[in-house]
Amino acid sequence: MSTHEERANTIPIDIHYNKLLEWLISRRHCKREWQSNAILVREKINNAIQDMPPVDEITQMLRGTYINYFHCQRIVELLKETEAGTRNIFGRYSSQRMKDWQEIVKLYENEGLYLAEVGQLLARNVNYEIPSLKRQINKCQQMNSDSRRKEAESQSQAAELKEKFQTSCRDMGIQGQKVKTELVGLLKELPDIFNRICVSVEGVNPAVSYYKAFIDFTLSRKHFTEECMPLIQYLIKNGNTTVYEYKYQKKPTEIIEPVLDFGLEQESLIDESKTEEIDWGNIDLDATSDENVIDFGEEIEISVAEEGSSATVDIDWGSDDTDTAQLAQETGIARGKETLTILDNSHSRNTLVNELLELEGFLRQRVSEMSGTVDVLSNSVFQTAPSTLQVDVCEVEKMRNSVEGVRSEITASRTHHLILIKSSPRYVDRLAENLKQTLTLSEKMLASQRLAIIKRDEADTEKGQLVPQLQIIRARTNELKKTD
């Protein structure tokens, strides 16, 4: 053979891996029915690997790897060392292991069976095995990233909800251990608050006198017979008495107060540091549809009434008709709403606020009139006014500020909040339930965080198993490519 022909025979041929098996069959390097012979070889390999010598390389080779022709050749080389004692003078081996693997190698070489199998393995690894492992690894990486993000989000939301719970408790002046008990315990502040209001009401006496003198001077008493600021004057003179005493002008001989059941006996202690596992069911962190959203009931904001609001919760104390009032006056027994103090009772408290608003409006108007352009007619009229009306605008402004201060104390959000607690067990239940719901949502977020950590660890574990498999298949594929 000439040198030119030798060079032509050694020139490599580029064949696409997808068409390698078809090219081998078309060039008659192997038969089209090679798969039937391959089944027989696979059966012999499965039988042969049941009895193998304890060689580390053989053990590593048989672990999770598809045994091909080149593996069989390597096993035969290793068996020549382990089975050397069974070799006779003719160079043959009496060991059944060696005979089995030598037969397998011959079956592979017969009619180019190993070439067809290598071509199929190359195509399968490149088209399916390697891309599939890559997709699984990418999925694990994505799951790891999503789990870390959800872990951070859940941790942040849990901290925000817990801080919201603690902030709400601080705003209400409670610790948050036994919410209902602590809320009811706040009622001990009410007597001191009412006492301070009564002291402040005494400070508006000059404003009431000024208002009363103004009415007496500008209006004839025969046309204006109603008493001026009756409730304010009563509080200044008598203090925060019961409604019964204010209504009948005498102290009750007996007070039968209504009993309100706040259900404090059944309340359990809230422990924020508890780490008890809560079964939230199967939480799907990837779910976004409405049907996977957990319904925690109606969301109710915890808030205290705006300052200046006169809204309140009244309790149905029963009928208060004329007969009942007459009976109460005769017996001297205070029942129902009449047992409450003036500042406790919603009706009398609203009446007091209305009187203060009336007085404040009058003083504001007087300040405006006295600060504006001088009215000659007005000046001439007030020249004959009594000395109580001969005050400057600064004095009137001072009166207005004192009246406004008393009204602000009565309508303060803290005072309104405590009055609602005292008058309505349902209000206490709602506040306690809202606070507990906030803490429950925080615990749910912590459960979501723990689940995200579990999913992240599972993804890391799966990725750790897939990456070596991908490396092995890539290495085997490169070996097949070189040996082919």
Phi, psi and omega in degrees: 000134183286164180297325180295320179291324179296320178294322180295324180287336181266357179290126180291150179250126178273116180234130178296138186299331179291335183253008183296312181297318178297322179293319179298320180290318181294330178270007175062030172282341175208164182271157179291334180266033184294335185294327179294322176289327180295325179298318179297319180295319180297323177296317180294324178294316179299325178285323185289326184285354178288338181230092183232147179289154181283071178251129185301317182296320178293318179299316179294325181290325183275353185276105173065025182237140175286117183284119178245188185300319184288328173296318180298321177298317180293323177296321178297319179297320179290324179292335177297333179274316182285332182253022182298330182290346182263008182274131181267186184289343180269003179085007179262161182252134177271352180291131179294327178302309181297319180298318181298313184287327174295321177296320179297317179297318179295319178297323177298318184283340180293123177058029174063033182299321183294330179294317179296318181294319178298317178299319180291320180297319178301311181296319182292318180295317184287321185276328190236303189297307182295312177299323180296316179295323177297317179297317180296321179293318178297322178296319178296319179296319179294318178297321177297315180295315179297320181294321178294320179295314180293327177298315180294318180296315180296320179296319180294316180295321178298318179294320179295317180294320178293321177294323176298318178299312182293322178294317178298320179295319179295319179297326180275349179082029180235166180270335179090016177275302172240093193299308184297317179298318181290324178296314178296328179294339178292344184295344178294345178282337187301314180304318179295321179297315180294324178296318179296322179296318179298320177296320179293325180297325178299333181286347179265006180302319176300323179293320178295317179297319179296316179296317181294318178295323179296318179293316180299326183281320185272336182237145177281137182295337178288338175264345183225094186259350183290146180287140183274124177049060186296319184288320178297315180297323179295316180296321179297322184277318189246345183084193185274075181278179175288159177296327179300313181294322179292324185284319186252000177060034174203154182282143178288148177281336180208141179241118178254096183280141177292145180263123178256129181262109179269359179064040183284338183293326184274357184284136179257162182281135177266121180246108183290338183271003181296138178245020181298134182290129179255129180277103179265006183083195180274101182269118179267109183289340181267355184286137179232354183282160183297330185287345179263003180275130181281131180269114179260018178088184182291131180276124182238123178286138175274115182211160177247147187302148177299147177294133181102349180282138180253012180291147180207169178252116180266146176256139179284102182270008182097183184287150180225050184279184185297319181297318180296318179297320180293320179295319180296322181291323182286317183278337182075016181258125178267128180229161172061225182295336181290346177280343181283157174282170182300319180282339177282323185286129184296319183294310181293325179294318177295322177299319179296318179297320179297319178296320178294322177295319178298315181293320179294319178297319178298313182294323177297320178295320179295320178298319179296317181293319183284338180269348184274198180294141182294125178260116183299318181295318180296319179296320180293325180292315185278358175295332180263005182289154177295166185296332180296337178266351181273069180239157179272173185294329179295321178294319178294320178297322177296319176299316182297318180297320179294320178294317179296323178296319178295317180297321179296322178296317182292320184266011179300146183299322180296315179297314180299320180298315181292323178295320177296320178298317183291328187266345187220108173298329179295324177296319177296316179300317182294317178299314181297318181294320179296318178295316179294325179295321177299317178292324178295319177297324176297319178294325177296319178296323177294323176295320177296323178296316179296321179293322177296322178295320178297315180296322178296316179295321178297319179295319178296319180296315180296319178296320179298333177276329184280323183300312176299323178299317179296320179296320180295313182296321177297317180296317179296321181294319177296322177297316178299320181297320181287319183285338182289000000 
